[in-house]
Amino acid sequence: MIPILLRAAEAAVTAAQAEPVSTSNMIPLAAVGAGLAVIGAGIGIGKIAAAGNEAIARQPEAATDIKGNSLILSALIEGVALFGVVVALLVALKQK
């Protein structure tokens, strides 16, 4: 296990010493990353909504608990998507 960690540390040092990548090549990749973050969030929130509606249809007396949990999970997914978009923008707008 230790030799694997040493090799990983050596690879990280080698990568850190490499020449920086030009920012013009990173802008399209950042746009793809932001798009994937938003698409993933949309899919996740859609699945939460579908499962919540099905759960409420099966057990209407638990509707308030299900709605609360769905809202919390949707907010967490939206936060992760926002972080993804911010990181993509930081990469795209990085100055040398």
KOLRO-551322 format. One record per atom (N, C-alpha, C): y negated, z negated, x negated; residue number from 1; chain. Coordinates in Angstrom, 2 decimals. Each point is the difference from the previous one (the first is absolute). Example, Ala and Ser with C-alpha at 12.3 -4.5 7.8 and 13.67 -1.06 7.14 Angstrom:
BEGIN
@y: 5.69, z: -7.80, x: -13.19, nr: 1, kette: A .
@y: -1.19, z: 0.00, x: 0.89, nr: 1, kette: A .
@y: -1.20, z: 0.00, x: -0.90, nr: 1, kette: A .
@y: -1.05, z: 0.72, x: 0.35, nr: 2, kette: A .
@y: -1.19, z: -0.06, x: -0.82, nr: 2, kette: A .
@y: -1.09, z: -0.73, x: 0.77, nr: 2, kette: A .
This chain:
BEGIN
@y: 1.19, z: 0.00, x: -0.82, nr: 1, kette: A .
@y: -1.19, z: 0.00, x: 0.82, nr: 1, kette: A .
@y: -1.26, z: 0.00, x: -0.87, nr: 1, kette: A .
@y: 0.00, z: -0.77, x: -1.06, nr: 2, kette: A .
@y: -1.17, z: -0.09, x: -0.88, nr: 2, kette: A .
@y: -0.30, z: 1.36, x: -0.66, nr: 2, kette: A .
@y: 0.99, z: 0.73, x: -0.52, nr: 3, kette: A .
@y: -0.33, z: 1.30, x: -0.60, nr: 3, kette: A .
@y: -0.64, z: 0.97, x: 1.00, nr: 3, kette: A .
@y: 0.41, z: -0.08, x: 1.26, nr: 4, kette: A .
@y: -0.61, z: 0.87, x: 1.00, nr: 4, kette: A .
@y: -1.47, z: -0.36, x: 0.18, nr: 4, kette: A .
@y: -0.31, z: -1.28, x: 0.02, nr: 5, kette: A .
@y: -1.39, z: -0.43, x: 0.14, nr: 5, kette: A .
@y: -0.83, z: 0.40, x: -1.21, nr: 5, kette: A .
@y: 0.62, z: -0.08, x: -1.19, nr: 6, kette: A .
@y: -0.72, z: 0.41, x: -1.21, nr: 6, kette: A .
@y: -0.29, z: 1.49, x: 0.02, nr: 6, kette: A .
@y: 0.97, z: 0.80, x: 0.44, nr: 7, kette: A .
@y: -0.24, z: 1.44, x: 0.09, nr: 7, kette: A .
@y: -1.08, z: 0.31, x: 1.03, nr: 7, kette: A .
@y: -0.01, z: -0.72, x: 1.11, nr: 8, kette: A .
@y: -1.03, z: 0.22, x: 1.01, nr: 8, kette: A .
@y: -1.38, z: -0.38, x: -0.54, nr: 8, kette: A .
@y: -0.07, z: -1.08, x: -0.78, nr: 9, kette: A .
@y: -1.28, z: -0.41, x: -0.58, nr: 9, kette: A .
@y: -0.48, z: 1.04, x: -1.02, nr: 9, kette: A .
@y: 0.92, z: 0.53, x: -0.80, nr: 10, kette: A .
@y: -0.37, z: 1.03, x: -0.97, nr: 10, kette: A .
@y: -0.49, z: 1.27, x: 0.71, nr: 10, kette: A .
@y: 0.64, z: 0.36, x: 1.09, nr: 11, kette: A .
@y: -0.42, z: 1.17, x: 0.76, nr: 11, kette: A .
@y: -1.38, z: -0.21, x: 0.61, nr: 11, kette: A .
@y: -0.28, z: -1.21, x: 0.45, nr: 12, kette: A .
@y: -1.32, z: -0.30, x: 0.57, nr: 12, kette: A .
@y: -1.08, z: 0.08, x: -1.07, nr: 12, kette: A .
@y: 0.29, z: -0.49, x: -1.19, nr: 13, kette: A .
@y: -0.98, z: 0.06, x: -1.10, nr: 13, kette: A .
@y: -0.23, z: 1.45, x: -0.39, nr: 13, kette: A .
@y: 1.05, z: 0.79, x: -0.07, nr: 14, kette: A .
@y: -0.13, z: 1.42, x: -0.35, nr: 14, kette: A .
@y: -0.83, z: 0.73, x: 1.05, nr: 14, kette: A .
@y: 0.25, z: -0.29, x: 1.27, nr: 15, kette: A .
@y: -0.76, z: 0.65, x: 1.07, nr: 15, kette: A .
@y: -1.46, z: -0.42, x: -0.03, nr: 15, kette: A .
@y: -0.28, z: -1.24, x: -0.36, nr: 16, kette: A .
@y: -1.37, z: -0.48, x: -0.06, nr: 16, kette: A .
@y: -0.77, z: 0.66, x: -1.14, nr: 16, kette: A .
@y: 0.71, z: 0.38, x: -1.06, nr: 17, kette: A .
@y: -0.65, z: 0.62, x: -1.15, nr: 17, kette: A .
@y: -0.16, z: 1.51, x: 0.16, nr: 17, kette: A .
@y: 0.60, z: 0.57, x: 1.04, nr: 18, kette: A .
@y: -0.09, z: 1.44, x: 0.22, nr: 18, kette: A .
@y: -1.42, z: 0.38, x: 0.41, nr: 18, kette: A .
@y: -0.28, z: 1.29, x: -0.08, nr: 19, kette: A .
@y: -1.32, z: 0.49, x: 0.37, nr: 19, kette: A .
@y: -0.21, z: -0.17, x: 1.50, nr: 19, kette: A .
@y: -1.23, z: -0.35, x: 0.41, nr: 20, kette: A .
@y: -0.25, z: -0.16, x: 1.44, nr: 20, kette: A .
@y: 0.10, z: 1.34, x: 0.73, nr: 20, kette: A .
@y: 0.42, z: -0.06, x: 1.24, nr: 21, kette: A .
@y: 0.12, z: 1.20, x: 0.83, nr: 21, kette: A .
@y: -1.37, z: 0.32, x: 0.56, nr: 21, kette: A .
@y: -0.34, z: 1.29, x: 0.03, nr: 22, kette: A .
@y: -1.31, z: 0.36, x: 0.53, nr: 22, kette: A .
@y: -0.05, z: -0.30, x: 1.49, nr: 22, kette: A .
@y: -1.17, z: -0.41, x: 0.47, nr: 23, kette: A .
@y: -0.13, z: -0.39, x: 1.39, nr: 23, kette: A .
@y: 0.06, z: 1.19, x: 0.95, nr: 23, kette: A .
@y: -0.30, z: 1.19, x: -0.49, nr: 24, kette: A .
@y: 0.02, z: 1.16, x: 0.88, nr: 24, kette: A .
@y: 1.43, z: 0.30, x: 0.47, nr: 24, kette: A .
@y: 0.99, z: -0.34, x: -0.81, nr: 25, kette: A .
@y: 1.39, z: 0.21, x: 0.41, nr: 25, kette: A .
@y: 0.47, z: -1.07, x: 0.98, nr: 25, kette: A .
@y: -0.67, z: -1.13, x: 0.05, nr: 26, kette: A .
@y: 0.44, z: -1.10, x: 0.83, nr: 26, kette: A .
@y: -0.56, z: 0.06, x: 1.42, nr: 26, kette: A .
@y: -1.04, z: 0.76, x: 0.22, nr: 27, kette: A .
@y: -0.63, z: 0.04, x: 1.32, nr: 27, kette: A .
@y: 0.96, z: 0.54, x: 1.07, nr: 27, kette: A .
@y: 0.71, z: 1.11, x: -0.22, nr: 28, kette: A .
@y: 0.95, z: 0.44, x: 1.04, nr: 28, kette: A .
@y: 1.13, z: -1.00, x: 0.21, nr: 28, kette: A .
@y: 0.45, z: -0.64, x: -1.06, nr: 29, kette: A .
@y: 1.05, z: -1.00, x: 0.15, nr: 29, kette: A .
@y: -0.49, z: -1.21, x: 0.78, nr: 29, kette: A .
@y: -1.25, z: -0.38, x: -0.21, nr: 30, kette: A .
@y: -0.57, z: -1.11, x: 0.75, nr: 30, kette: A .
@y: -0.12, z: 0.35, x: 1.48, nr: 30, kette: A .
@y: -0.35, z: 1.24, x: 0.29, nr: 31, kette: A .
@y: -0.09, z: 0.43, x: 1.40, nr: 31, kette: A .
@y: 1.37, z: -0.03, x: 0.67, nr: 31, kette: A .
@y: 1.02, z: 0.42, x: -0.72, nr: 32, kette: A .
@y: 1.37, z: -0.05, x: 0.54, nr: 32, kette: A .
@y: 0.42, z: -1.45, x: 0.22, nr: 32, kette: A .
@y: -0.33, z: -0.87, x: -0.95, nr: 33, kette: A .
@y: 0.34, z: -1.41, x: 0.15, nr: 33, kette: A .
@y: -0.67, z: -0.65, x: 1.19, nr: 33, kette: A .
@y: -1.28, z: 0.31, x: 0.21, nr: 34, kette: A .
@y: -0.71, z: -0.56, x: 1.16, nr: 34, kette: A .
@y: 0.60, z: 0.53, x: 1.29, nr: 34, kette: A .
@y: 0.34, z: 1.28, x: 0.02, nr: 35, kette: A .
@y: 0.62, z: 0.58, x: 1.19, nr: 35, kette: A .
@y: 1.34, z: -0.63, x: 0.31, nr: 35, kette: A .
@y: 0.81, z: -0.22, x: -1.03, nr: 36, kette: A .
@y: 1.31, z: -0.63, x: 0.21, nr: 36, kette: A .
@y: -0.14, z: -1.43, x: 0.50, nr: 36, kette: A .
@y: -1.00, z: -0.72, x: -0.49, nr: 37, kette: A .
@y: -0.23, z: -1.37, x: 0.46, nr: 37, kette: A .
@y: -0.35, z: -0.02, x: 1.48, nr: 37, kette: A .
@y: -0.84, z: 0.92, x: 0.43, nr: 38, kette: A .
@y: -0.41, z: 0.04, x: 1.40, nr: 38, kette: A .
@y: 1.16, z: 0.45, x: 0.89, nr: 38, kette: A .
@y: 0.75, z: 1.00, x: -0.45, nr: 39, kette: A .
@y: 1.14, z: 0.48, x: 0.79, nr: 39, kette: A .
@y: 1.05, z: -1.11, x: 0.13, nr: 39, kette: A .
@y: 0.27, z: -0.70, x: -1.10, nr: 40, kette: A .
@y: 0.97, z: -1.10, x: 0.05, nr: 40, kette: A .
@y: -0.44, z: -1.10, x: 0.94, nr: 40, kette: A .
@y: -1.29, z: -0.31, x: 0.00, nr: 41, kette: A .
@y: -0.51, z: -1.03, x: 0.92, nr: 41, kette: A .
@y: 0.13, z: 0.45, x: 1.45, nr: 41, kette: A .
@y: -0.27, z: 1.27, x: 0.25, nr: 42, kette: A .
@y: 0.13, z: 0.51, x: 1.36, nr: 42, kette: A .
@y: 1.43, z: -0.07, x: 0.51, nr: 42, kette: A .
@y: 0.94, z: 0.35, x: -0.87, nr: 43, kette: A .
@y: 1.41, z: -0.07, x: 0.38, nr: 43, kette: A .
@y: 0.41, z: -1.45, x: 0.24, nr: 43, kette: A .
@y: -0.41, z: -0.90, x: -0.88, nr: 44, kette: A .
@y: 0.35, z: -1.41, x: 0.15, nr: 44, kette: A .
@y: -0.56, z: -0.62, x: 1.27, nr: 44, kette: A .
@y: -1.26, z: 0.27, x: 0.29, nr: 45, kette: A .
@y: -0.62, z: -0.55, x: 1.20, nr: 45, kette: A .
@y: 0.63, z: 0.61, x: 1.25, nr: 45, kette: A .
@y: 0.35, z: 1.28, x: -0.06, nr: 46, kette: A .
@y: 0.68, z: 0.63, x: 1.13, nr: 46, kette: A .
@y: 1.36, z: -0.64, x: 0.28, nr: 46, kette: A .
@y: 0.74, z: -0.30, x: -1.06, nr: 47, kette: A .
@y: 1.30, z: -0.65, x: 0.19, nr: 47, kette: A .
@y: -0.15, z: -1.41, x: 0.57, nr: 47, kette: A .
@y: -1.02, z: -0.72, x: -0.46, nr: 48, kette: A .
@y: -0.25, z: -1.34, x: 0.53, nr: 48, kette: A .
@y: -0.34, z: 0.08, x: 1.49, nr: 48, kette: A .
@y: -0.86, z: 0.94, x: 0.37, nr: 49, kette: A .
@y: -0.38, z: 0.13, x: 1.40, nr: 49, kette: A .
@y: 1.20, z: 0.37, x: 0.87, nr: 49, kette: A .
@y: 0.83, z: 0.92, x: -0.47, nr: 50, kette: A .
@y: 1.17, z: 0.41, x: 0.77, nr: 50, kette: A .
@y: 0.97, z: -1.17, x: 0.18, nr: 50, kette: A .
@y: 0.25, z: -0.72, x: -1.08, nr: 51, kette: A .
@y: 0.93, z: -1.14, x: 0.09, nr: 51, kette: A .
@y: -0.58, z: -1.11, x: 0.88, nr: 51, kette: A .
@y: -1.30, z: -0.21, x: -0.09, nr: 52, kette: A .
@y: -0.63, z: -1.02, x: 0.84, nr: 52, kette: A .
@y: 0.07, z: 0.35, x: 1.47, nr: 52, kette: A .
@y: -0.28, z: 1.25, x: 0.33, nr: 53, kette: A .
@y: 0.09, z: 0.42, x: 1.40, nr: 53, kette: A .
@y: 1.43, z: -0.12, x: 0.53, nr: 53, kette: A .
@y: 0.96, z: 0.37, x: -0.80, nr: 54, kette: A .
@y: 1.40, z: -0.12, x: 0.42, nr: 54, kette: A .
@y: 0.39, z: -1.46, x: 0.18, nr: 54, kette: A .
@y: -0.46, z: -0.86, x: -0.89, nr: 55, kette: A .
@y: 0.32, z: -1.42, x: 0.10, nr: 55, kette: A .
@y: -0.64, z: -0.62, x: 1.25, nr: 55, kette: A .
@y: -1.24, z: 0.41, x: 0.31, nr: 56, kette: A .
@y: -0.66, z: -0.52, x: 1.20, nr: 56, kette: A .
@y: 0.72, z: 0.50, x: 1.25, nr: 56, kette: A .
@y: 0.47, z: 1.25, x: -0.02, nr: 57, kette: A .
@y: 0.74, z: 0.53, x: 1.15, nr: 57, kette: A .
@y: 1.31, z: -0.76, x: 0.21, nr: 57, kette: A .
@y: 0.62, z: -0.42, x: -1.08, nr: 58, kette: A .
@y: 1.27, z: -0.72, x: 0.12, nr: 58, kette: A .
@y: -0.20, z: -1.47, x: 0.39, nr: 58, kette: A .
@y: -1.10, z: -0.59, x: -0.48, nr: 59, kette: A .
@y: -0.22, z: -1.43, x: 0.25, nr: 59, kette: A .
@y: -1.49, z: -0.24, x: 0.29, nr: 59, kette: A .
@y: -0.43, z: 0.25, x: 1.23, nr: 60, kette: A .
@y: -1.43, z: -0.10, x: 0.33, nr: 60, kette: A .
@y: -0.59, z: -1.40, x: -0.18, nr: 60, kette: A .
@y: 0.82, z: -1.03, x: 0.11, nr: 61, kette: A .
@y: -0.56, z: -1.36, x: -0.12, nr: 61, kette: A .
@y: -0.44, z: -0.32, x: -1.43, nr: 61, kette: A .
@y: 0.43, z: 0.77, x: -0.97, nr: 62, kette: A .
@y: -0.39, z: -0.23, x: -1.39, nr: 62, kette: A .
@y: -1.10, z: 0.96, x: -0.45, nr: 62, kette: A .
@y: -0.71, z: 0.60, x: 0.95, nr: 63, kette: A .
@y: -0.98, z: 1.03, x: -0.32, nr: 63, kette: A .
@y: -1.12, z: -0.52, x: -0.90, nr: 63, kette: A .
@y: -0.49, z: -1.21, x: 0.24, nr: 64, kette: A .
@y: -1.13, z: -0.50, x: -0.81, nr: 64, kette: A .
@y: 0.42, z: -0.21, x: -1.45, nr: 64, kette: A .
@y: 1.20, z: -0.53, x: -0.22, nr: 65, kette: A .
@y: 0.48, z: -0.18, x: -1.38, nr: 65, kette: A .
@y: 0.20, z: 1.33, x: -0.69, nr: 65, kette: A .
@y: 0.55, z: 0.96, x: 0.71, nr: 66, kette: A .
@y: 0.27, z: 1.32, x: -0.58, nr: 66, kette: A .
@y: -1.30, z: 0.69, x: -0.34, nr: 66, kette: A .
@y: -0.98, z: -0.07, x: 0.91, nr: 67, kette: A .
@y: -1.30, z: 0.63, x: -0.26, nr: 67, kette: A .
@y: -0.68, z: -0.62, x: -1.22, nr: 67, kette: A .
@y: 0.06, z: -1.32, x: -0.10, nr: 68, kette: A .
@y: -0.61, z: -0.68, x: -1.15, nr: 68, kette: A .
@y: 0.63, z: 0.40, x: -1.31, nr: 68, kette: A .
@y: 1.34, z: 0.04, x: -0.03, nr: 69, kette: A .
@y: 0.69, z: 0.39, x: -1.22, nr: 69, kette: A .
@y: -0.28, z: 1.45, x: -0.36, nr: 69, kette: A .
@y: -0.05, z: 0.87, x: 1.01, nr: 70, kette: A .
@y: -0.29, z: 1.42, x: -0.25, nr: 70, kette: A .
@y: -1.40, z: 0.18, x: -0.56, nr: 70, kette: A .
@y: -0.94, z: -0.75, x: 0.52, nr: 71, kette: A .
@y: -1.38, z: 0.10, x: -0.49, nr: 71, kette: A .
@y: -0.11, z: -0.46, x: -1.45, nr: 71, kette: A .
@y: 0.66, z: -1.09, x: -0.34, nr: 72, kette: A .
@y: -0.02, z: -0.51, x: -1.38, nr: 72, kette: A .
@y: 0.64, z: 1.01, x: -0.95, nr: 72, kette: A .
@y: 1.15, z: 0.54, x: 0.38, nr: 73, kette: A .
@y: 0.68, z: 0.97, x: -0.86, nr: 73, kette: A .
@y: -0.83, z: 1.27, x: -0.16, nr: 73, kette: A .
@y: -0.62, z: 0.46, x: 1.06, nr: 74, kette: A .
@y: -0.85, z: 1.19, x: -0.09, nr: 74, kette: A .
@y: -1.19, z: -0.23, x: -0.93, nr: 74, kette: A .
@y: -0.58, z: -1.19, x: 0.07, nr: 75, kette: A .
@y: -1.12, z: -0.32, x: -0.89, nr: 75, kette: A .
@y: 0.44, z: -0.03, x: -1.46, nr: 75, kette: A .
@y: 1.18, z: -0.55, x: -0.26, nr: 76, kette: A .
@y: 0.50, z: -0.03, x: -1.38, nr: 76, kette: A .
@y: 0.25, z: 1.41, x: -0.52, nr: 76, kette: A .
@y: 0.57, z: 0.86, x: 0.82, nr: 77, kette: A .
@y: 0.25, z: 1.38, x: -0.42, nr: 77, kette: A .
@y: -1.32, z: 0.72, x: -0.24, nr: 77, kette: A .
@y: -0.97, z: -0.23, x: 0.87, nr: 78, kette: A .
@y: -1.30, z: 0.65, x: -0.16, nr: 78, kette: A .
@y: -0.68, z: -0.47, x: -1.29, nr: 78, kette: A .
@y: 0.17, z: -1.27, x: -0.34, nr: 79, kette: A .
@y: -0.56, z: -0.51, x: -1.25, nr: 79, kette: A .
@y: 0.62, z: 0.65, x: -1.22, nr: 79, kette: A .
@y: 1.30, z: 0.19, x: 0.03, nr: 80, kette: A .
@y: 0.68, z: 0.66, x: -1.12, nr: 80, kette: A .
@y: -0.47, z: 1.44, x: -0.12, nr: 80, kette: A .
@y: -0.18, z: 0.68, x: 1.14, nr: 81, kette: A .
@y: -0.49, z: 1.37, x: -0.03, nr: 81, kette: A .
@y: -1.41, z: 0.07, x: -0.57, nr: 81, kette: A .
@y: -0.82, z: -0.97, x: 0.37, nr: 82, kette: A .
@y: -1.36, z: -0.04, x: -0.53, nr: 82, kette: A .
@y: 0.00, z: -0.19, x: -1.51, nr: 82, kette: A .
@y: 0.88, z: -0.88, x: -0.50, nr: 83, kette: A .
@y: 0.11, z: -0.17, x: -1.45, nr: 83, kette: A .
@y: 0.44, z: 1.30, x: -0.66, nr: 83, kette: A .
@y: 0.92, z: 0.72, x: 0.61, nr: 84, kette: A .
@y: 0.45, z: 1.29, x: -0.55, nr: 84, kette: A .
@y: -1.13, z: 1.00, x: -0.08, nr: 84, kette: A .
@y: -0.82, z: 0.08, x: 1.02, nr: 85, kette: A .
@y: -1.13, z: 0.93, x: 0.01, nr: 85, kette: A .
@y: -1.03, z: -0.42, x: -1.04, nr: 85, kette: A .
@y: -0.26, z: -1.29, x: -0.12, nr: 86, kette: A .
@y: -0.99, z: -0.48, x: -0.98, nr: 86, kette: A .
@y: 0.47, z: 0.30, x: -1.42, nr: 86, kette: A .
@y: 1.27, z: -0.24, x: -0.28, nr: 87, kette: A .
@y: 0.52, z: 0.30, x: -1.33, nr: 87, kette: A .
@y: -0.09, z: 1.49, x: -0.28, nr: 87, kette: A .
@y: 0.32, z: 0.83, x: 0.98, nr: 88, kette: A .
@y: -0.11, z: 1.45, x: -0.18, nr: 88, kette: A .
@y: -1.44, z: 0.41, x: -0.26, nr: 88, kette: A .
@y: -0.94, z: -0.60, x: 0.71, nr: 89, kette: A .
@y: -1.41, z: 0.31, x: -0.26, nr: 89, kette: A .
@y: -0.45, z: -0.47, x: -1.38, nr: 89, kette: A .
@y: 0.47, z: -1.15, x: -0.42, nr: 90, kette: A .
@y: -0.34, z: -0.48, x: -1.34, nr: 90, kette: A .
@y: 0.52, z: 0.94, x: -1.08, nr: 90, kette: A .
@y: 1.20, z: 0.51, x: 0.20, nr: 91, kette: A .
@y: 0.56, z: 0.95, x: -0.96, nr: 91, kette: A .
@y: -0.81, z: 1.30, x: 0.01, nr: 91, kette: A .
@y: -0.36, z: 0.47, x: 1.19, nr: 92, kette: A .
@y: -0.73, z: 1.25, x: 0.11, nr: 92, kette: A .
@y: -1.41, z: -0.10, x: -0.56, nr: 92, kette: A .
@y: -0.62, z: -1.14, x: 0.14, nr: 93, kette: A .
@y: -1.39, z: -0.14, x: -0.42, nr: 93, kette: A .
@y: -0.16, z: -0.68, x: -1.36, nr: 93, kette: A .
@y: 1.10, z: -0.14, x: -0.70, nr: 94, kette: A .
@y: -0.02, z: -0.68, x: -1.30, nr: 94, kette: A .
@y: -0.88, z: 0.77, x: -0.98, nr: 94, kette: A .
@y: -0.87, z: -0.74, x: -0.67, nr: 95, kette: A .
@y: -0.89, z: 0.59, x: -0.99, nr: 95, kette: A .
@y: 0.58, z: -0.23, x: -1.40, nr: 95, kette: A .
@y: -0.21, z: 0.95, x: -0.87, nr: 96, kette: A .
@y: 0.45, z: -0.17, x: -1.39, nr: 96, kette: A .
@y: -0.99, z: -0.78, x: -0.78, nr: 96, kette: A .
